[in-house]
Amino acid sequence: MAISPAIGVLSGALLTHYWGYQGVFGGLALLAALLLGYADWQLPETRPQQVARSSFFGTLGKMTKDADIWYSALLVALFNICMFNYYQLAPFRFAALELPAQWFGYTGLVLAAGVGIGAAINTFLIGRRWPLTALLTLACTLSLIGGVLALLLEADDVVCAADDTCSNGVRYLNTQYSGTRTAPL
């Protein structure tokens, strides 16, 4: 799991660089066809011969009343929003900073390293018998800290764009603020 973000971002950046968005869609279609063929060829049927029938609406009613399902769905949604927000917005930030598109692909390696470190820490804490609520609280706290740091970095960029000064050593004027740009130092 930790390596998949690196592969996805890096391969997406390479496909975009050489073949544009059509290359990305072609790569996704090829990957989907290969995975479908492999699943059909290698995965055995797991459905038992006798299946207990249950009412769809009865099951739906039980699921909508189950607080654990709602809690899990909310956490998965929030963590996915954090991750995919980066995938959605980072290319535009790279473009605003006039950085090569390939650099965005390399950030997948950093992302994979972070996921790998997080998985190792999670495994260690589970081995120490941390309760689930403590692990989730830690994950949510770290996610919140990361979001606040990203917000502060964004606020620094807004100040940079507004008055042409930056604390991070990068000077640029974003076109949405002034219509002109200067290159990074």
N, C-alpha and C positions, 0 to 999 in steps of 0.2 A: 504494500500500500504506500509506503513512503517514497518509493521510486516513481510511481505513476505520475505524480504532478510534474516531476522533472522531465519525464519522457514526453508527456502531453504538451507542456509549454515549449520545450525545445524543438520537438518535431513540428509543432504548429508554427513556430517562428521560422523554421527552415522552409517548410512548405509555402508559407506566405512570401518569404523572400524570393524563392525561385519561381513559383507559379501563381502567386496571389491567392485571393480567397477561393478561387476555383480549385487550386491545389489542396486546400484544407478540406473542402467538401469531397473532393475525389479521394483523398486519403481516408476520410471518415467512412465513405461508402465502401472502399476496399477493405478496411478493417472490419466493418460490420459484416460484410460478406464472408470474410475469412473466419470470423468468430462464429457466425451462424453455421457455416459448413463444418467447422470443428465440433461444435456442440451436437450437430446432427450425427456426425460420424462417431464421436467418442463417448458421449454421455448416455448412460443407460436410462431406460424408462424407470421412474421411481413411483409412479402411481400404483397403489394397490388394486387388486382385482375388485374387492368389495369396498365401496366408499360410503361412509355414513352420510346421509343427506341431512342437511340442516337448512332452515329457512334463511334466505338472504336477509330479509328485513329483521328477523330475530337476531342474527349475528350482527348486523349493522347497529341495531339498538344497543346490544351489549357493548360493542366497541365504542360507540359515542358516549357511553356512560362511564367508561374506564378512564380514570384520571391518569394512570400510568401511560396509556397510549398517547394521550394529549401532551403530557409532559415530555415524553420521548420525541414525539413529532415536532414539538416546539424547539427542543434543543437541536435536533438534526437540522431543522430549517434555519435556525439562527447561525449555527456553525457553517452551514453551506453558504449562507448569505455573506458571511465574512470572507470565505475562501473565494467564491466566485465574483465578489465585488472587486477583488484584486485582478482577476482575469479580465474583467470587463473594463476597468478604468486604467490599469497600468499602461497599456499601449498608448493611450492619449497623453498620459503624464510623460512618457518617454518621448513622444513626439513634441510636446511643449518644451522639453528640455533639449530638443534637437539631438537626442541620442540615437544611435543606430538601432533598428528594429531587432537585430540579432541579440542585443543585450537583454531585451525582454525575455528571450528564450533562455538565456543563461540564468535568469532569476529563478527559473524552475529548479535549478540545482540547489539554490539556497533554500527554496521552499521545501524541497525533498529532504534536505539536511535537517530543517526545523521539524518536519513531521517525523523523521526518524528519531531525532533526539526526544521529541515528545512521546513517541511510542515506547522508547527505552525507559524514560522516566515513569511512564504509566505502568509498565511491566514491573519495574522496581517497586513502586508504591503498592501495587496489587500484591506483590510478594511479601510486603511488610504488613499486609492485611488492612490497608486503608479502606474505610467504608466507601460505598458508592457515592453517597452524598458529599463526602469530602473531596473525592476525585472530581466530581462534577462542579463543585464550588471552585476548586482550583482552576479547572479548565475555563469556567466562565469568567473568573477574575483575570486570568491571563489574557483572555480574549478582550475583555474590557480595557485592560491596560494597553494592549496593542492598538485598539481602536482609538483611544485617547491620544496615544503617541502619533498615530497617523493623522488625526485631526490637528494636532499641534504642528506637525510638519506641513500640512496643507495650509494652515494659518500663516506659517512662515513664508510659504510661497506667495500667498496673497499679498503680504507685506512687501515681499521682494518685487512683485509685479507692480505694486502701487507706487513705491518710492525708489525703485532701482537700487536697493541695498539688500544684501542677504548675509545672514550669519553663517550659512553653510558653504560659502565660497563660490556659489553659482550665481551669476548675474544673468537675468533674462527678463524681458518684458513680454508677457503673454499678449497675444493679439487681442484677446477679449477685453483687456484693460486699456491698452494704449494704441494698438495697431502697429507697433514696431517691435522688433526683437533685436537682442544683442546675443552674440555667441557666448557659450560658457567660457570662463576664464581659463 
